[in-house]
Every structure is written in structure tokens, then in C-alpha cells.
């Protein structure tokens, strides 16, 4: 009995969708000649940032505080030299879902002294249904391709041998991950009022790409008949 032939194909899908979340990174800095004073000042500034974030309950989905760090100031020389004084740094990761007020939020944060805001970085949620849509589309593409080859051979698909998830990628349709908006250090910088906030914060469309490898069994083609064609 002749061995049943196989067809191997690649299934691909590209799905575009609007972002579901935006990520911001808020960095707060303090400087003082005394370590304890630098830490106290840093805690006060983090508390101010936290209060601003708390005033946007309909906008913010999650806040991740990575903690505080106070260390001696070092020069940029090689090797670095210790300078008199200490610098404190705190970073907060913010997940935003209320895109319509993200400019207002960033304007208030960048108005704070020694505070820097990075973002927005537009993303889909890890469990977004967009990924499922891409996987299903890739499977259908593989079946369609295999069916086309089988039709060209004058035979039919009879079964699936193997399917492997080759790649799942997600990226921003604009190719940009966001900008960085910062207050000048160490002076306090004037930023526009929320209604004057003019940075382009249009959500960047997300592109999800899925690729699979699949092998299908097919019925025996009549190659002689095909050759005579």
C-alpha cells in the first residue's frame, strides 16, 4: 500500500486593532547633602505624584511602584568620583485606559518639579481577544493554502498531521513607541495647562501577526492524468 502523501504549508495572518492600554513611566528625583533629607524629599514628591494619579480614577487601570532608591552622587568621570550629597530616584509604572484624558494627566505630572514622564507606549492587553482572532485566521489561511495545493493535484485533504505555532508578534502600526516629556532639572519648568496640552497623543494602531506551520494528509493524486493534462 503506497504511503499517504503530505502537504506542508505555512499559515499567516495580520490583524489590526486599536490599542487597549497605554503605559506611562513616571520618574521622580530628589537631591540633598544629607541622605535622610534626600529620602524624605523623595517620599514627599512620590506622595504628590500618587495624589495626582488618584485624582484620575476613571483613567488609570494599574499603578506599579518599583520602590525608592537613595545613593551617593557620582561624577561622570572614569572611574567615577563620589560627590558631596545624595540623589534619590523613584519610578512608577502607570497603565492608562482612559485615552481621552491622558494628555491632561501627563500635563499635570510634567508640571511637577524634578519629575519626568515617559510614554505613552500603546499596547494590547496580554489576554486581548485580538490574539485569538489572529491565531484562528492563521489556521484558516493554512487550510485554504493546503486546499489550493490539493486541488491543483486533483486530490483532497484527508487529515491533519501536525500544526505548530511558529510566531506571534504584536507591534504598533506607527512604528513608534512614544515620546518622553520631562521637566528641566533642577529648575521647575512651566508646562501648558491641560487644555493647552499640544503633544500628539493619538493612539497608535496595533498590528498582530501570527504564523503557523501545518502538515496535512491528502488523497493519492493521479499524476499520470495530471501530466497528460
Secondary structure, DSSP 8 states (H G I E B T S, - for coil): -----EEEEEEEEEEEE--SEEEEEEEEEEEESSHHHHHHHHHHHHHHHHHHHHT-TTTEEEEEEEEEEEEEEE-SSSS--EEEEEEEEEEEEEEE--GGGHHHHHHHHHTSTTEEEEEEEEE--TT-HHHHHHHHHHHHHHHHHHHHHHHHTT--EEEEEEEEEEEEEEEETTS---EEEE--SSS------GGG--S------EEEEEEEEEEEEE----HHHHHH-
